[in-house]
């Protein structure tokens, strides 16, 4: 009889998305079918220049050579998604330019460009979602896009204030980063903990976001954004999302592979989920309730106050959200470094396209 793996166990409690654009990697994980597939500027660049996609890339460059590098990149990004049509259950995700994170009009224009490309590829609006940075201008763009039937996801998100602002923008979902970018770059800074759900410094903010969403749902009677946690460095962290009460976990292929090899019945490495199971999406387990009154990321000076749900974070171009981000050093740094990282990746894509344009 096949063993029950951590992956089998996790899939019983949470929807699993794949943090990957490679259809080969997706197929390798079958019979698992991801709910959603996400991407970002880094993942798009990797697949755009991959040898197996060379012909598609050159074809796209030739077809769009008179429209500029951005049009080529948008088209290629959607075509990479389209390679996985029929291989996921839900939505494809593409991220607007990090250079436009503080420009509402440009964020709207970029999202509309993606929407046009998805339509050309035969992918309807209920099959894609546009990732927008969780800044005041970008989330205000999300409000406009919602009116056009284009759903959005708040990304580069590290705080309760950003999550509330994403709700006010009408985002379909949010993807808080469980680990900051510098944890990935320097593993000596990563809090590698035996019980991430209880001990990881981001866990309290996840509990606080879920509480804020429960308050908002009761107050306004509307569904709140789904929590699709991302940025994992261990299978233990991915499994912890079920206990925290997240709706989805966006997991990279290497972590999925680890989850599929770990024996859920082993006494040597027991999975961290049982017996601490959440009551369902949006409800952390009882043992995590105390996290709502803590915030390790805020430091010793934290006064115990959590971002209020009745403040309009998007008014005046997102002035209140900007103030909240500036007052929170970890969120400010997390957002800045995420945008810088994705800007570097977008520059790589532009350079590759411009080099190809010279050769045709």
C-alpha positions as CSV (number, residue, x, y, z in Angstrom):
1,X,0.0,0.0,0.0
2,X,1.4,3.4,-0.9
3,X,2.5,5.5,2.0
4,X,0.7,8.6,3.0
5,X,3.0,11.6,2.5
6,X,3.0,15.1,3.9
7,X,1.8,16.3,0.6
8,X,-1.2,14.0,0.8
9,X,-2.0,15.3,4.3
10,X,-1.6,18.9,3.3
11,X,-3.8,18.6,0.3
12,X,-6.7,17.4,2.6
13,X,-6.7,20.8,4.4
14,X,-5.6,23.5,1.9
15,X,-5.6,24.3,-1.8
16,X,-2.2,24.0,-3.3
17,X,-1.0,26.4,-6.0
18,X,2.3,26.0,-7.9
19,X,5.0,28.7,-7.8
20,X,6.4,27.8,-11.2
21,X,5.9,28.5,-14.9
22,X,7.5,25.4,-16.3
23,X,5.0,22.9,-17.8
24,X,7.5,20.1,-17.5
25,X,7.8,20.6,-13.7
26,X,4.0,20.9,-13.5
27,X,3.6,17.6,-15.4
28,X,6.2,15.9,-13.2
29,X,4.0,16.5,-10.2
30,X,1.0,14.8,-11.7
31,X,-1.4,13.2,-10.8
32,X,-1.5,16.4,-8.7
33,X,-3.3,19.2,-10.5
34,X,-2.5,22.7,-9.0
35,X,-5.4,25.0,-8.3
36,X,-3.6,28.1,-9.5
37,X,-0.3,28.8,-11.1
38,X,1.7,31.9,-10.1
39,X,4.6,33.8,-11.7
40,X,6.6,36.9,-11.3
41,X,9.3,38.8,-13.3
42,X,11.9,36.2,-12.2
43,X,10.0,33.2,-13.3
44,X,9.0,34.8,-16.6
45,X,12.6,35.6,-17.4
46,X,13.7,32.1,-16.6
47,X,11.2,30.5,-18.9
48,X,11.5,33.1,-21.6
49,X,15.2,32.4,-22.1
50,X,14.9,28.6,-21.5
51,X,16.2,26.6,-24.5
52,X,12.9,24.7,-24.8
53,X,11.1,28.0,-25.3
54,X,13.5,29.5,-27.8
55,X,11.3,29.0,-30.9
56,X,8.3,30.5,-29.1
57,X,10.4,33.5,-28.0
58,X,11.8,34.2,-31.4
59,X,8.3,33.9,-33.0
60,X,6.9,36.3,-30.5
61,X,9.7,38.8,-31.1
62,X,9.2,38.7,-34.8
63,X,5.4,39.1,-34.6
64,X,5.7,42.1,-32.2
65,X,8.9,43.7,-33.3
66,X,7.3,46.9,-34.3
67,X,5.4,47.3,-30.9
68,X,8.4,47.5,-28.5
69,X,9.9,45.3,-25.9
70,X,7.1,45.7,-23.4
71,X,4.5,44.4,-25.8
72,X,6.8,41.5,-26.6
73,X,7.3,40.7,-22.9
74,X,3.5,40.9,-22.1
75,X,2.7,38.6,-25.1
76,X,5.4,36.1,-24.2
77,X,4.4,36.1,-20.5
78,X,0.8,35.1,-21.5
79,X,2.0,32.6,-24.0
80,X,4.1,30.9,-21.3
81,X,1.0,30.7,-19.2
82,X,-0.9,29.2,-22.1
83,X,1.5,26.3,-22.4
84,X,-0.1,25.1,-19.2
85,X,-3.7,25.4,-20.3
86,X,-5.7,22.4,-19.0
87,X,-3.0,21.6,-16.5
88,X,-4.3,23.7,-13.6
89,X,-7.8,24.0,-12.0
90,X,-8.0,27.7,-11.5
91,X,-6.2,30.9,-12.5
92,X,-2.9,32.0,-14.1
93,X,-1.2,34.9,-12.4
94,X,1.0,37.6,-13.9
95,X,2.6,40.5,-12.1
96,X,2.5,44.1,-13.3
97,X,5.8,46.0,-13.7
98,X,7.6,46.7,-10.4
99,X,8.7,50.0,-11.9
100,X,5.1,51.1,-11.9
101,X,4.4,50.2,-8.3
102,X,3.7,53.8,-7.4
103,X,1.9,54.8,-10.6
104,X,-1.8,54.0,-10.7
105,X,-2.4,54.8,-14.3
106,X,0.6,52.7,-15.5
107,X,-0.5,49.8,-13.3
108,X,-4.0,49.9,-14.8
109,X,-2.5,50.1,-18.4
110,X,-0.2,47.1,-17.8
111,X,-3.0,45.0,-16.3
112,X,-5.2,45.8,-19.3
113,X,-2.4,44.8,-21.6
114,X,-2.2,41.4,-19.9
115,X,-6.0,41.1,-20.2
116,X,-5.9,41.7,-23.9
117,X,-3.1,39.1,-24.4
118,X,-5.0,36.6,-22.3
119,X,-8.1,37.1,-24.4
120,X,-6.1,36.5,-27.6
121,X,-4.8,33.3,-26.0
122,X,-8.3,32.1,-25.3
123,X,-8.0,32.5,-21.6
124,X,-11.1,34.2,-20.1
125,X,-11.2,36.7,-17.2
126,X,-12.2,34.0,-14.7
127,X,-9.0,32.1,-15.6
128,X,-6.5,34.7,-14.8
129,X,-5.6,37.2,-12.0
130,X,-3.2,40.1,-12.1
131,X,-0.7,40.5,-9.3
132,X,-0.3,44.1,-8.2
133,X,2.1,45.5,-5.5
134,X,0.5,46.3,-2.2
135,X,1.1,50.1,-2.4
136,X,-1.5,52.8,-2.3
137,X,-1.4,53.7,-6.1
138,X,-1.3,50.1,-7.3
139,X,-4.2,49.0,-5.0
140,X,-6.2,52.0,-6.2
141,X,-5.6,50.7,-9.6
142,X,-7.1,47.4,-8.4
143,X,-10.4,49.2,-7.7
144,X,-10.6,50.4,-11.2
145,X,-9.7,47.0,-12.7
146,X,-12.4,45.4,-10.6
147,X,-14.9,47.5,-12.3
148,X,-13.7,46.1,-15.6
149,X,-14.0,42.5,-14.4
150,X,-10.2,42.1,-14.0
151,X,-9.4,40.5,-10.7
152,X,-6.3,41.3,-8.8
153,X,-4.0,39.8,-6.1
154,X,-2.1,42.0,-3.7
155,X,1.5,40.9,-3.7
156,X,4.7,42.1,-2.0
157,X,2.6,42.1,1.2
158,X,4.0,42.0,4.7
159,X,1.6,43.8,7.0
160,X,-2.0,43.9,8.3
161,X,-2.4,47.5,6.9
162,X,-1.5,46.3,3.4
163,X,-4.0,43.4,3.8
164,X,-6.8,45.7,4.8
165,X,-6.0,48.0,1.9
166,X,-6.1,45.1,-0.5
167,X,-9.6,44.3,0.9
168,X,-10.6,47.9,0.3
169,X,-9.3,47.6,-3.3
170,X,-11.5,44.5,-3.9
171,X,-8.6,42.1,-4.4
172,X,-9.6,38.5,-5.0
173,X,-6.7,37.4,-3.0
174,X,-3.4,38.4,-1.3
175,X,-0.1,36.7,-1.1
176,X,1.8,37.6,2.1
177,X,5.4,36.6,2.0
178,X,6.2,34.2,4.8
179,X,9.9,34.7,4.4
180,X,11.6,38.0,3.4
181,X,13.8,38.1,0.3
182,X,16.9,38.4,2.4
183,X,16.1,35.1,4.1
184,X,16.4,33.4,0.6
185,X,19.6,35.2,-0.2
186,X,21.3,34.5,3.1
187,X,20.0,31.4,4.9
188,X,21.8,32.4,8.1
189,X,19.1,35.1,8.6
190,X,16.3,32.6,8.0
191,X,14.4,31.6,11.1
192,X,14.5,27.8,10.5
193,X,12.2,26.7,13.4
194,X,10.8,23.3,14.4
195,X,7.3,24.7,14.8
196,X,6.8,27.5,12.2
197,X,3.1,27.9,12.8
198,X,3.8,28.9,16.4
199,X,7.3,30.2,16.2
200,X,7.9,31.9,12.8
201,X,8.0,35.7,13.2
202,X,5.5,36.2,10.3
203,X,2.8,33.8,11.9
204,X,1.4,36.5,14.2
205,X,0.7,38.8,11.3
206,X,-1.1,36.1,9.4
207,X,-3.3,35.5,12.5
208,X,-3.9,39.2,12.7
209,X,-4.8,39.5,9.0
210,X,-7.3,36.7,9.3
211,X,-8.9,38.4,12.4
212,X,-9.1,41.7,10.5
213,X,-10.8,39.9,7.6
214,X,-13.3,38.3,9.9
215,X,-14.1,41.7,11.3
216,X,-14.5,43.3,7.9
217,X,-16.7,40.5,6.6
218,X,-19.0,40.9,9.6
219,X,-19.1,44.6,9.2
220,X,-19.7,44.9,5.4
221,X,-21.1,41.5,4.5
222,X,-18.7,40.9,1.7
223,X,-16.2,38.0,1.2
224,X,-12.6,39.0,1.9
225,X,-9.5,38.3,-0.1
226,X,-8.2,34.7,0.1
227,X,-4.9,34.2,1.8
228,X,-2.5,32.5,-0.7
229,X,0.7,32.4,1.3
230,X,4.0,32.3,-0.6
231,X,7.8,32.4,-0.1
232,X,8.5,29.1,1.7
233,X,11.9,27.7,2.5
234,X,10.9,24.3,4.0
235,X,8.1,21.7,3.9
236,X,7.4,22.4,7.6
237,X,6.5,26.0,6.7
238,X,4.2,24.9,3.9
239,X,2.4,22.5,6.1
240,X,2.0,25.2,8.8
241,X,-0.3,27.2,6.5
242,X,-3.1,24.7,7.1
243,X,-3.0,25.2,10.8
244,X,-2.8,29.0,10.3
245,X,-6.1,28.8,8.4
246,X,-4.9,30.0,5.0
247,X,-7.1,29.2,2.0
248,X,-4.2,28.4,-0.4
249,X,-0.4,27.9,-0.3
250,X,1.7,28.8,-3.3
251,X,4.5,26.3,-3.2
252,X,7.6,26.0,-5.4
253,X,8.3,22.7,-7.2
254,X,11.3,21.8,-4.9
255,X,9.2,22.1,-1.7
256,X,6.4,20.2,-3.3
257,X,8.9,17.4,-4.2
258,X,10.1,17.3,-0.6
259,X,6.5,17.1,0.7
260,X,5.9,14.2,-1.6
261,X,8.8,12.2,-0.1
262,X,8.1,12.7,3.6
263,X,6.2,9.9,5.3
264,X,3.2,11.2,7.2
265,X,3.2,8.1,9.3
266,X,6.9,8.2,10.3
267,X,7.7,8.6,14.0
268,X,11.1,10.0,13.0
269,X,9.8,13.1,11.2
270,X,6.1,13.4,12.1
271,X,4.3,16.1,10.1
272,X,3.6,19.3,12.1
273,X,-0.1,19.4,11.3
274,X,-1.9,16.9,13.4
275,X,-3.3,17.3,16.0
276,X,-3.3,21.0,15.5
277,X,-5.8,21.3,12.7
278,X,-7.5,24.6,11.8
279,X,-11.3,24.7,11.8
280,X,-11.1,25.7,8.1
281,X,-10.0,28.6,5.9
282,X,-9.8,31.8,7.8
283,X,-9.6,30.2,11.3
284,X,-6.2,29.5,12.9
285,X,-6.1,26.6,15.3
286,X,-6.9,27.3,19.0
287,X,-3.2,27.0,20.1
288,X,-2.3,29.9,17.8
289,X,-4.8,32.3,19.3
290,X,-2.2,34.0,21.5
291,X,-0.2,35.1,18.4
292,X,-2.7,37.8,17.7
293,X,-1.3,39.8,20.7
294,X,2.3,39.5,19.5
295,X,4.4,40.9,16.7
296,X,8.1,39.9,16.7
297,X,8.7,41.8,13.5
298,X,7.7,45.1,15.1
299,X,10.4,44.8,17.7
300,X,10.4,45.6,21.4
301,X,8.9,49.0,20.9
302,X,5.6,47.6,19.6
303,X,2.7,49.0,21.6
304,X,0.3,46.2,20.9
305,X,-1.8,48.1,18.4
306,X,-2.9,46.4,15.3
307,X,-3.9,48.3,12.1
308,X,-7.5,49.5,12.4
309,X,-10.1,48.0,9.9
310,X,-12.2,51.2,9.7
311,X,-9.4,53.5,8.3
312,X,-9.6,54.2,4.5
313,X,-6.1,53.3,3.5
314,X,-6.6,54.1,-0.2
315,X,-7.9,57.7,0.1
316,X,-5.7,60.5,-1.3
317,X,-3.8,58.0,-3.4
318,X,-3.2,55.7,-0.5
319,X,-1.8,58.2,1.9
320,X,-2.7,56.3,5.1
321,X,-1.2,53.1,3.6
322,X,2.0,54.9,2.8
323,X,2.2,56.2,6.3
324,X,1.6,52.7,7.8
325,X,4.3,51.2,5.6
326,X,6.8,54.0,6.5
327,X,6.1,53.4,10.2
328,X,6.9,49.7,9.9
329,X,10.6,49.1,9.1
330,X,10.2,45.4,8.2
331,X,7.3,46.0,5.8
332,X,9.1,49.0,4.3
333,X,12.3,47.0,3.7
334,X,10.4,44.0,2.5
335,X,8.4,46.0,0.0
336,X,11.5,47.9,-1.3
337,X,13.6,44.8,-1.7
338,X,10.9,42.8,-3.4
339,X,10.4,45.6,-5.9
340,X,14.2,46.0,-6.5
341,X,14.5,42.3,-7.1
342,X,11.7,42.2,-9.6
343,X,13.0,45.3,-11.3
344,X,16.3,43.6,-11.9
345,X,14.6,40.6,-13.4
346,X,12.5,42.8,-15.7
347,X,15.7,44.5,-16.9
348,X,17.0,41.1,-17.8
349,X,13.9,40.3,-19.8
350,X,14.2,43.7,-21.6
351,X,17.8,43.1,-22.4
352,X,17.1,39.6,-23.8
353,X,14.3,41.0,-26.0
354,X,16.4,43.9,-27.3
355,X,19.2,41.5,-28.1
356,X,16.8,39.3,-30.1
357,X,15.4,42.3,-31.9
358,X,19.0,43.1,-33.2
359,X,19.3,39.6,-34.6
360,X,16.1,39.5,-36.7
